[in-house]
Amino acid sequence: MVKKEFKAESKRLLDLMINSIYTHKEIFLRELISNASDAIDKMYYKALTDESITFNKEDYYIRLISDNQKRTLTILDTGIGMTKEELEENLGVIAKSGSYAFKKDNELKDGFDIIGQFGVGFYSAFMVADTVTVISKAYGSNEAYKWESVGAEGYTIEPYDKAEVGTEIILKIKENTEDEKYEDYLSEYRLKSIVKRYSDFIRYPIKMETTSRKLKEGSTDEYEEVVEDKIINSMVPMWRKNKNELTQEDYENFYSEKHYGFDKPLKYVHMSADGTVRFNTLLFIPEKMPYDFYTKEYERGLELYSSGVLIMEKCPDLIPDYFSFVKGMVDSEDLSLNISREMLQHDRQLKIIAKRIKDKIKSELLALLSDEREKYEEFFKNFGRQLKYGVYSDFGQNKEMLQDLLMFHSSKEKKLVTLDEYVSRMKEDQKYIYYASGDSVERIDKMPQTDLLTEEGYEILYFTDDIDEFAIRMLFNYKEKEFKSVSSGDLGIEEKDKQEEEAAEEDNKAVFDFIKEALAGKVKDVRPSKRLKHHPVCLAADGELSIEMEKILNTMPNSQEVRAEKILEINVHHDVYKALKDAYEGNKEKLEIYASVLYNQALLIEGLPISDPVEYTNNICKLMA
């Protein structure tokens, strides 16, 4: 037996692989099981092209054998096996992939795909093993061989006595260190959990002897340990099954088993796509918002599988941030993986998949809105804010995608309505989509600024989320109708008695100039109100920054204080204005107090703090006295 050295700078490459390529050591089992699956796939393919071979699926499997005393883990398969030359080629030259060469030379049929591409997965075994032994007998050969290596120093190949076709990989597990408890990889529980996590959907059975406690026969309280040979993987992924075979309960069970949430899915999407990139996907819209959804701990993304093998637990590139509440997985045979199979080499295929998924989610949400309105409204109460953030982010690039999914409370309907529903019932001469911002529907209902629009029969959208007004600024318009705040200067309504209003404004100019002077530095202007009908006073905003935006921006941490340019509007038809005129003519000192009180009242109506509550209460007391 002659010891041979690895070729092609393999010492350095092997050292790099063991220490750098893989993020988690447990990945070794995924790689070796994938190689075993490839070996059976090759046998299956050979049966398709050679009529003398009968492929009985029950004869083909992968087995895990753990021996705690010898400290060995064996991965056995009944696949095609390797000749001495193939052991030399595939294991003697790192990054030489027999599976890749097989895939390149053969046109695979029946949807079967070879998993291995790079020929480095086998060497991940050295992350957990001091010695790796491979015993293999190739189909059609009478001889078997043993390949053995302790790492970068090289390997040996010698004849071996093996009766069955296939391959056994025997790992002598390393001794424990301070950083790693290697003996865990001999644990039945750990092995089952690794298989469940990464290789659950390998298409061939993965067998292992498992121990369980069962009641002794004829006993009611005595237990015994029973060893049973069990298949520990699911084999057929649910997403590859025919939709007609599956029930709602099946989808709900999958959602629960995958720990996507403690609730039930509000809606699920099962999609198979062909074309430039083939993929299968199972998507779930949760019934309730995850408790950590708006925290740094929440990870968005879908599970990503390649040919049934888990590649990434959370792939954020598969789903846009505004749909980050969607749970699920994607499986594709067409992905270009990097050498460790833990991420992608480039994102062209991923972008195609992500675009299809994004469009599918939107179409499913629109269908939910159309066919199951109550369910959609429930969904929107939970995740509507995220859609609005989507409109606001990326400088409004997503508005076309999201605008038809938005909903707001309506002054007329007293419920959530869409923008399309609002526009469809606009008045013939209506120029704008009107909205009012506030902390709640109840508070907006009482806003003085809505007087005119309500009296004229216009519908108003109620913005109660802090993101609403920012999102609408990015949206700008909907179906060529601009958005207009009830607090803006020009509401776009033709004034019926324009001459009378202008005359009233001229007659009362002196009073308003005096009040403006008294409130210098607090408001930009004081003027008669065209919008107030029943209330004495309100604030309007002049410029891009609204009063509601001022409130929100000033509550943000580490933000500099901002102030909207405010205009105090007074209703000249209200009894309060008569008191103002009387004070102007007889007691200007009293008018200054009136001005201060009205201004503070307008602030309180808007939910803004007053700068000096003591002065405000003292002024009220003066007027009462």
PyMOL commands that set and color helices and strands:
alter all, ss='L'
color gray80, all
select helices_A, chain A and resi 10-21+27-49+57-59+84-92+98-105+121-127+182-186+188-198+238-240+243-245+248-257+316-318+321-323+348-371+373-396+399-405+419-424+441-445+448-455+468-475+498-507+509-518+547-555+575-586+588-606+613-624
alter helices_A, ss='H'
color red, helices_A
select strands_A, chain A and resi 3-4+62-67+72-77+129-137+144-149+155-160+166-173+206-215+223-231+265-273+279-286+302-306+309-315+327-332+407-410+416-418+432-437+460-463+477-478+481-485+525-528+537-542+565-570
alter strands_A, ss='S'
color yellow, strands_A
deselect
rebuild
show_as cartoon
